Amino acid sequence: MKAKHGNAIVDFWKISKNYDEDWIIEGFKSKKIYWQKNNSDLLCVPQAWSTAVGKLGEYLVYKDKEYLIIPNKTFSKEYVPLEN
């Protein structure tokens, strides 16, 4: 799905066990995103200095070839989902 963030259009996914968008599938294949081994309800995104973790129901945003975990509160304040 797409959302507007400032002047940019980004891809987003409300983290769940269901996904079919190419950018998400590619993220899993390239290991840029993965489910945590000990808790499969947590999505991990390696960052430069650590690993960001998102829970089911939070958001994964793909912007400028980078994956970002966005908490619900921040997403609802800063992102505007676009109609398909």
C-alpha beads as a LAMMPS data file, in Angstrom:
LAMMPS data file: protein, C-alpha beads

84 atoms
83 bonds

1 atom types
1 bond types

-500.0 500.0 xlo xhi
-500.0 500.0 ylo yhi
-500.0 500.0 zlo zhi

Masses

1 110.0

Atoms # bond

1 1 1 0.000 0.000 0.000
2 1 1 1.049 3.596 -0.464
3 1 1 1.005 6.551 1.905
4 1 1 2.023 10.185 1.769
5 1 1 4.712 11.299 4.228
6 1 1 5.422 14.992 3.830
7 1 1 6.024 15.414 0.105
8 1 1 7.097 11.789 -0.414
9 1 1 5.029 8.775 -1.395
10 1 1 6.126 5.639 0.468
11 1 1 5.137 1.980 0.599
12 1 1 3.774 0.705 3.899
13 1 1 2.553 -2.510 5.446
14 1 1 0.648 -2.959 8.681
15 1 1 2.768 -5.789 10.071
16 1 1 0.900 -9.089 9.988
17 1 1 1.451 -12.676 8.935
18 1 1 -0.197 -11.872 5.576
19 1 1 1.697 -10.076 2.833
20 1 1 1.888 -10.272 -0.930
21 1 1 3.580 -7.071 -2.062
22 1 1 6.836 -7.493 -3.974
23 1 1 8.864 -5.072 -1.815
24 1 1 7.992 -7.060 1.333
25 1 1 8.754 -10.425 -0.287
26 1 1 12.079 -9.035 -1.546
27 1 1 12.892 -7.752 1.972
28 1 1 12.469 -11.250 3.405
29 1 1 14.436 -12.873 0.554
30 1 1 17.346 -10.443 0.965
31 1 1 17.170 -10.747 4.782
32 1 1 16.684 -6.998 5.183
33 1 1 13.623 -7.934 7.241
34 1 1 12.979 -11.162 9.137
35 1 1 10.843 -12.649 11.902
36 1 1 12.613 -12.981 15.252
37 1 1 13.560 -16.608 15.963
38 1 1 12.279 -16.700 19.564
39 1 1 9.084 -14.715 18.911
40 1 1 7.604 -14.973 15.437
41 1 1 5.272 -12.028 16.168
42 1 1 8.230 -9.614 16.088
43 1 1 9.617 -8.280 12.804
44 1 1 13.300 -7.341 12.821
45 1 1 14.944 -4.724 10.618
46 1 1 18.748 -4.522 10.873
47 1 1 19.969 -0.916 11.166
48 1 1 23.465 0.568 11.125
49 1 1 23.938 0.392 14.908
50 1 1 21.242 -2.037 16.091
51 1 1 18.099 -3.873 15.022
52 1 1 14.692 -2.191 14.966
53 1 1 11.837 -4.434 16.095
54 1 1 8.188 -4.052 15.143
55 1 1 5.218 -5.851 16.660
56 1 1 2.215 -7.189 14.784
57 1 1 -0.084 -4.218 14.087
58 1 1 2.735 -1.664 13.836
59 1 1 3.953 -0.430 10.464
60 1 1 6.825 -1.206 8.143
61 1 1 7.608 1.618 5.733
62 1 1 9.808 1.317 2.650
63 1 1 11.302 4.671 1.690
64 1 1 14.394 5.390 -0.400
65 1 1 15.304 1.666 -0.489
66 1 1 15.285 1.552 3.314
67 1 1 12.974 -0.361 5.666
68 1 1 11.703 1.492 8.736
69 1 1 9.577 0.387 11.697
70 1 1 6.976 3.048 12.511
71 1 1 4.907 2.922 15.741
72 1 1 1.112 3.271 15.396
73 1 1 0.985 6.726 16.997
74 1 1 3.658 8.132 14.683
75 1 1 2.102 6.545 11.610
76 1 1 -1.342 7.991 12.327
77 1 1 0.137 11.479 12.899
78 1 1 2.661 11.657 10.042
79 1 1 1.396 9.346 7.269
80 1 1 -1.706 9.603 5.076
81 1 1 -2.716 6.315 3.416
82 1 1 -3.638 6.730 -0.251
83 1 1 -6.560 5.036 -1.985
84 1 1 -5.643 2.215 -4.358

Bonds

1 1 1 2
2 1 2 3
3 1 3 4
4 1 4 5
5 1 5 6
6 1 6 7
7 1 7 8
8 1 8 9
9 1 9 10
10 1 10 11
11 1 11 12
12 1 12 13
13 1 13 14
14 1 14 15
15 1 15 16
16 1 16 17
17 1 17 18
18 1 18 19
19 1 19 20
20 1 20 21
21 1 21 22
22 1 22 23
23 1 23 24
24 1 24 25
25 1 25 26
26 1 26 27
27 1 27 28
28 1 28 29
29 1 29 30
30 1 30 31
31 1 31 32
32 1 32 33
33 1 33 34
34 1 34 35
35 1 35 36
36 1 36 37
37 1 37 38
38 1 38 39
39 1 39 40
40 1 40 41
41 1 41 42
42 1 42 43
43 1 43 44
44 1 44 45
45 1 45 46
46 1 46 47
47 1 47 48
48 1 48 49
49 1 49 50
50 1 50 51
51 1 51 52
52 1 52 53
53 1 53 54
54 1 54 55
55 1 55 56
56 1 56 57
57 1 57 58
58 1 58 59
59 1 59 60
60 1 60 61
61 1 61 62
62 1 62 63
63 1 63 64
64 1 64 65
65 1 65 66
66 1 66 67
67 1 67 68
68 1 68 69
69 1 69 70
70 1 70 71
71 1 71 72
72 1 72 73
73 1 73 74
74 1 74 75
75 1 75 76
76 1 76 77
77 1 77 78
78 1 78 79
79 1 79 80
80 1 80 81
81 1 81 82
82 1 82 83
83 1 83 84
